[in-house]
Amino acid sequence: METVPESIQRLLENLKQPAYVTGRRWDLLAWNAIADDVFAFSRLPADERNIMLCMFTNRQTQPLFGVRRGVGGGSQAHGGAVSRDARHVG
């Protein structure tokens, strides 16, 4: 199980903007209260706390990530970029 160091958790709590930490498989590991106000991560079932699920399958959070429904009901991301340190992709 992936964990977030206490120092990173404190950093999240002190930020004045929404922030969250994801794991190797995009699971949400930690977030601050502001991110929870925006994305409602704490209200998601534990097995749905994955940023990719939030972006592409959760109709409530899709608009927050700039995802719109395409022709035929498919999702399309636009207007933003997702970056990730290649060392953490697994």
N, C-alpha and C positions, 0 to 999 in steps of 0.2 A: 504494500500500500504506500502510495506517495504521500508525503507530508510536507508542510510548509514550515520552515524555521520560524521560531518566535520573533526573530529580528525582522523578518519579512512581514509577518502578521502585524507587528507594531508599526511598520512603515505604512502598510495599507490603512490602518486605523488613523494615522496622522495626515493622510492626504486629504486635500479639500476638493477632490474630484472622484468620480467613480473609478474604481480600480479592482481588478481581480487577477488571480493567478491560476493558470491552467497547468495540467500535467502533460505527460508524454502523449497521451491519447485524447487530449483536449478536455479532460474532465476538470470541472471547476473544483479547485482545492481550497481556495480562500477568496474572500471579497470583503470590501468595507461596507459600512452602513449606507453610504451614498449610492454605491453600485446596487445594493439590495433595494433601495428606494426606486431606482430606475428599472432594474431588470427583474426584481422579485425572485432572486435565486433561492432564498430560503423557503419560498412557497412551492418550489418544484419538488417532486418526489426525488429522493436521493439518486435513483437510477436514471433520471433525466437531467442531472446537473452536468451537462456536457455542452461546451460552447458551440460545437457544430450542430447538435440537436437544437439548441436555442436559435441558431441562425437559420437553419433550413427546414425544421419541422414544427416549430412552435409558433403558431400564428400570432400569439400575443407579443412575442419578443422579436419576431422577424423585422418589423418596421424599424426597431431600434438599431438594427445592424445594417440598415439600408438594403434589405431584401424585399423584393416585390414578387408577387405571383405572376408567372408568365402564362402564355397561351397554353392551354391544356392542364393548368394547375401546377406546373413545375415552378420551382423557385429559382430566382436569378439574383445574385449579389451584384451590387453596383455602388459606386460612390465611395469606396473605401478600400483599404488594403489590409491584409492580414500578414504580419511578418512573424517569423519564428526562428529562433536560433537552431540551426541544423543539428547541433549536437544533441538536442532534446527530442528530435523526431524519432520515434521508434516503432 
